[in-house]
Amino acid sequence: ALRDWAQALDVKVEPGRIYVNDGVVVVEQQTISTTGETGTAASAFRVVHDHVTSMFRHDDLAAALAATELTEADL
């Protein structure tokens, strides 16, 4: 389901910094829409036994880090 969702996006997403701690992963993202608009975002993932069990989109890296309680130490 996650792969299908990602492939259906109408934006290109380039990963940036990746933060990881105890099964929680936050990925900073640069986005480019099909109309050429650029932006930033971040996604938070919960990984259990090598499987993504949940995923949340955030408007920016700061929001994703705050929601997951990850810090620069988890970079």
N, C-alpha and C positions, 0 to 999 in steps of 0.2 A: 504494500500500500504506500509506503514512504517513497519508494522508487517511482511509482506511478505519479504521485503528487509532484515530485521534483521534476519529472520529465514534462509535466503539463504546465509548468510555470511559463509565463510570458515575459520572463526576465532572465538575463544571464547573471549567474552568481559566481563571484570569484572569492575563494576563501582567503582570509588573512590570518591573523594570529589565532592560535588554538589554545584554550585553557582546559586542563583536565585535573580532576581530583575525585577519587572514589566513585567512579562510574558516572560522573557528571562531566559533560563536555560542552564548552561554549566556543562557538566559531564566529569570529568577526567576519563580516562579509561586505564586499563592494558589489553593488547591483547596477546593471545596465538594462533598461527596459527596451522593448522592441521599437519604441519611438526615439531611443537615444538618451533618455533621461538617466542620470546617474544618481546614486545615493549610497547610503550605508545602512546596515542592519546587523543583527546578530541572531543566531539560533542557539538554543540550549537543548541538549539531548541527554536522556538517561539511558545508559547502556548496562545491560545485565546479561552476563554469560555471552558476550559478543553480539548481542541483539539490541537494537534500539527499541526501547519500550515506550518512550514518549519523546515528544519534540515540541518546542515552543518557540515562536518567532517574537523578536523584540525589536523595537524601533532603533536601538543603538546598543553598542557594546556595554556601556555603563548600566543600562537597564537589565541586560542579561546577566551581568556579573552580580548586580544587586539581588536579583531574583534567585540566583543559585548560590549566593554567598561565596563565589570564587573570587580570588584576588590575583594581583600580579605575581604572587608567589606560585600560582598554579599554571603559569605560562610555560 
